[in-house]
Amino acid sequence: MEERVEKVREFAGLTDEEAAILSSFSSLPMDTADRMIENVAGCMPLPIGIAVNFIINGRDVLVPMAIEEPSVVAAASNAAKLARRTGGFVAKAEPPIMIGQIQVIGIKEEEFGEKAAAVEAAKKELLAEANACDPVLVGIGGGARDLEIREVRTPGGRMMVIHLLVDVRDAMGANAVNTMCERLAPKIEAITGGRVVLRIISNLATKRLVTASVRYAKEDLGGEEVVDRIVAAYMLAAGDPYRAATHNKGIMNGIDAVVIATGNDWRAVEAGAHAYASLGGRYTSLTRWWKNDDGDLEGSIQLPLAVGIVGGATKTHPVARVCLKILGVKTAGELAEVIASVGLAQNFAALRALATEGIQRGHMELHARNVAIAAGASGELVEKVAARMVKERAIRIDVAKKILEEMKRHAE
Ligand code: NAD
């Protein structure tokens, strides 16, 4: 582990203090934790693994991933290694526009058009009012950009919903947008004669999409037959929500791990991803895979990614700060581009394993150590018990307990 930390330190130019934060197993000071949330009584450490081999938009990137599940980091690194041969991942984030929703009730249906026109007419004034909330954001080129007026049918009748579009620059943006929405509410009530209820960001960040793509040469995958099998495996996710849920879960293995390592809000990212996957009226895959004219495999991912490099816990959590430095990203958009690429790599790794040898062999070999620990093994015995289970192709707690007892008996 020391060697790994040293390599990361050299690659990312970490200071001694930053390297110490990364490699410590208690890097969140109690008083920082106590200020982050309420009723703090402890913390929940997760391992951070460094995914290697990634080239993203021509740049070598080391990717810190915070995750409790074995084999995710290895799978991402393997997928990235194969992608290096064709130049790696190409990713593009749209401008960081978030949507805030202002819900207005009590407008008569026949007056809807007239009230919408009144809001439209006051747009300039409303945007100025929103921007007055956040001079910092406006000062760095962000701020409220536009208003969109929607009429939404709900089980409780038709409602006016005003979308406030805000360029949140390098923030995730929820606090910034919520503050603006709350500020506009009284003016909107005065203009429409309706009553404002909700004033809150939408996690379905369709104006902040990120796309990443990759190509795998057929000879690197073991021939065109493997390409066909991977495409067939993807097709099931495209057509069947039962498969799409698992397919997207695999994608989120990679995405969440980076989102968590960087102190970002993974519930927001999860909500956005799954809502986006359902936007066509039917839950489907976040990625697409196809065979190109040369018989090679090509894939792409598109999803909303509301992540920041400022705000939230990104700057307060010392480990998040170090992880952002390791990633070397200068903007929230660049971070989103890395995250989307990792999601695509993770999906490729899962599809490839599933479409060929199945995931259990690789996964269970890595999982064997956890099973050995759960059975009570410690120290050297963890590896020994795990290795025996792998050899016997029986990775189960009862088997681990039996092997452990046997080993202990022999040692006596
Ligand atoms: P924030 O309010 O902590 O930081 C954003 C602010 O930082 C901006 O408003 C701006 O004033 C300032 N800033 C300085 N430099 C900036 C730069 N380069 N780019 C952008 N802003 C800059 O954080 P936030 O991103 O507005 O909100 C994120 C937090 O909101 C997260 O902790 C999230 O969990 C939480 N949250 C989420 C939801 C949701 O997703 N539904 C709802 C409520 C709160």
Residues whose N, C-alpha, C, O or C-beta is under 5 A from the ligand:
A	BS01	NAD	D134 V136 L137 V168 R169 D170 A171 M172 G173 A174 N175 A176 I201 D265 A268 G308 V310 G311 G312 A313
